[in-house]
Amino acid sequence: MVPNRYQRGYVFTRGKSKVWYGMFREDIRAAEGTERRQRMIRLGTFSELPTKNSARNKLAEILGSSTEKVEMSFLD
């Protein structure tokens, strides 16, 4: 069994239109063990999330929810 890793990730902006993104690492179970992958997820624009704290809260909400939601909304 893989132990839980309590990480918050980090948020940053990108682009001219100022879009918030979140970056975090995720454990993926494989046949030969676990693998850690880095994921980047779009959180929203400045108009939707005006402060860095609100972007952090949105990332924490996504990380706290089911893993299915995270896997569907990440960017490659």
Backbone bond lengths (Angstrom), bond angles and torsions (degrees), N, CA, C in turn:
res aa  C-N    CA-C-N  psi(-1)  N-CA   C-N-CA  omega(-1)  CA-C   N-CA-C  phi
1 M - - - 1.452 - - 1.528 109.23 -
2 V 1.304 116.04 137.29 1.457 122.16 -178.27 1.527 108.90 -86.83
3 P 1.342 118.01 130.30 1.463 119.33 178.34 1.529 111.09 -71.21
4 N 1.315 115.85 152.56 1.465 120.62 176.73 1.521 109.51 -69.19
5 R 1.305 116.51 142.34 1.459 122.10 175.03 1.522 106.80 -116.93
6 Y 1.296 115.57 117.80 1.457 120.27 -176.52 1.518 108.85 -96.06
7 Q 1.301 115.83 92.29 1.446 121.66 179.28 1.517 108.70 -123.32
8 R 1.311 114.91 147.45 1.459 119.68 -177.47 1.511 113.39 -97.77
9 G 1.330 118.58 -15.38 1.450 120.40 -175.76 1.524 110.42 71.07
10 Y 1.332 117.32 -167.20 1.453 120.26 175.97 1.513 109.82 -146.60
11 V 1.335 115.56 160.66 1.461 122.03 -178.33 1.517 109.55 -118.74
12 F 1.334 115.55 150.68 1.456 121.25 178.88 1.523 108.39 -156.38
13 T 1.329 116.13 166.11 1.464 121.34 178.69 1.518 109.47 -106.20
14 R 1.316 114.05 156.99 1.454 119.60 -179.96 1.520 108.37 -152.03
15 G 1.329 116.02 145.21 1.457 121.78 173.60 1.514 114.04 87.88
16 K 1.328 114.50 167.10 1.465 121.13 179.26 1.518 112.09 -71.09
17 S 1.327 116.89 -31.28 1.460 120.39 -178.31 1.532 112.02 -85.12
18 K 1.338 117.58 5.50 1.468 123.97 176.23 1.525 112.40 53.63
19 V 1.292 115.08 83.61 1.459 122.68 178.36 1.517 108.55 -111.63
20 W 1.326 117.24 133.99 1.461 122.34 177.47 1.525 109.94 -81.30
21 Y 1.334 115.47 134.89 1.464 122.30 174.28 1.518 108.36 -126.17
22 G 1.310 115.89 151.51 1.456 121.97 175.33 1.521 109.39 -117.77
23 M 1.331 116.84 142.78 1.457 122.18 179.18 1.516 108.03 -124.53
24 F 1.332 116.57 134.36 1.455 120.99 178.87 1.514 108.88 -154.94
25 R 1.307 116.92 165.75 1.462 122.35 176.97 1.515 108.99 -107.08
26 E 1.328 114.50 145.37 1.454 120.32 -174.66 1.529 109.27 -131.36
27 D 1.326 117.04 136.26 1.457 121.84 175.84 1.523 109.04 -83.10
28 I 1.326 115.80 131.53 1.456 121.70 178.07 1.517 107.68 -122.02
29 R 1.320 115.79 126.87 1.464 120.34 -179.30 1.519 109.69 -81.57
30 A 1.320 114.52 132.82 1.459 121.29 177.25 1.522 108.11 -127.77
31 A 1.320 116.75 173.63 1.469 120.75 -178.83 1.524 111.90 -63.83
32 E 1.331 117.47 -35.23 1.456 120.62 -178.06 1.528 113.78 -94.36
33 G 1.304 119.04 7.74 1.462 122.35 178.33 1.520 110.35 139.66
34 T 1.329 115.32 -153.25 1.459 119.33 179.02 1.516 110.00 -107.93
35 E 1.299 114.40 155.42 1.453 122.04 179.95 1.518 107.25 -132.80
36 R 1.322 117.42 141.59 1.467 121.42 178.19 1.511 108.71 -104.09
37 R 1.325 115.35 129.73 1.459 120.75 177.19 1.510 109.77 -124.11
38 Q 1.319 114.74 144.72 1.454 120.05 177.75 1.522 108.03 -90.98
39 R 1.327 116.01 133.35 1.463 122.13 -178.82 1.521 110.07 -120.89
40 M 1.325 115.31 143.66 1.453 121.37 174.00 1.516 106.80 -120.59
41 I 1.316 116.55 132.62 1.454 121.08 -175.64 1.536 108.92 -131.31
42 R 1.332 116.16 139.05 1.465 121.10 177.97 1.511 108.05 -80.86
43 L 1.335 115.74 127.15 1.464 120.47 -178.21 1.519 112.44 -97.64
44 G 1.324 117.63 -39.41 1.459 120.99 -179.78 1.515 111.40 155.91
45 T 1.316 116.00 176.61 1.461 121.54 -179.06 1.529 110.31 -88.68
46 F 1.342 115.53 172.87 1.464 120.51 177.60 1.517 111.84 -62.79
47 S 1.324 117.38 -33.00 1.464 119.28 179.53 1.529 111.20 -69.47
48 E 1.337 117.38 -31.12 1.464 120.90 178.43 1.530 111.47 -81.33
49 L 1.330 116.70 -38.69 1.463 122.96 -178.74 1.531 107.85 -128.21
50 P 1.322 118.19 90.89 1.467 120.43 -171.52 1.535 115.19 -72.14
51 T 1.328 118.81 -21.44 1.463 120.06 -177.21 1.525 111.06 -124.10
52 K 1.322 115.56 161.06 1.459 120.83 178.17 1.526 110.81 -64.87
53 N 1.320 116.64 -34.91 1.454 121.13 178.51 1.532 111.09 -64.34
54 S 1.309 117.62 -39.63 1.466 119.52 177.96 1.529 110.72 -67.46
55 A 1.330 117.81 -33.88 1.466 121.09 175.89 1.528 110.30 -67.73
56 R 1.334 117.57 -40.22 1.466 121.04 176.35 1.527 111.10 -61.80
57 N 1.323 116.59 -42.00 1.461 120.74 179.27 1.523 111.27 -63.64
58 K 1.324 117.22 -39.30 1.466 121.35 177.90 1.528 110.33 -64.49
59 L 1.347 118.02 -41.90 1.462 121.62 177.80 1.521 110.57 -64.56
60 A 1.325 117.76 -42.11 1.466 121.26 178.24 1.523 110.80 -63.06
61 E 1.326 117.02 -37.80 1.468 121.50 177.78 1.532 110.63 -63.90
62 I 1.329 116.85 -42.18 1.462 121.25 179.99 1.523 110.53 -68.58
63 L 1.331 117.46 -43.01 1.461 120.61 179.97 1.523 111.61 -68.63
64 G 1.309 118.02 -29.72 1.455 121.90 179.35 1.515 113.32 -78.37
65 S 1.340 117.03 -19.09 1.458 120.07 -179.69 1.524 110.04 -82.54
66 S 1.292 116.52 -171.77 1.462 120.73 -177.11 1.523 111.38 -64.98
67 T 1.326 116.63 153.38 1.461 121.30 -179.44 1.523 111.64 -70.99
68 E 1.314 118.34 -20.77 1.460 120.84 178.87 1.514 110.54 -62.72
69 K 1.320 117.06 -40.54 1.458 120.67 -179.31 1.525 110.74 -65.75
70 V 1.332 117.57 -40.50 1.454 121.53 -179.97 1.526 110.58 -64.31
71 E 1.327 117.22 -44.49 1.446 120.82 -178.04 1.516 112.34 -65.60
72 M 1.313 118.21 -32.12 1.454 121.02 -178.86 1.525 112.01 -76.78
73 S 1.329 118.23 -25.24 1.452 119.35 -172.01 1.516 114.59 -108.33
74 F 1.317 119.60 8.14 1.454 119.60 179.51 1.526 110.77 -80.83
75 L 1.338 115.76 159.63 1.453 121.92 179.02 1.510 109.49 -107.77
76 D 1.310 118.58 137.49 1.470 121.68 176.54 1.500 110.12 -96.14
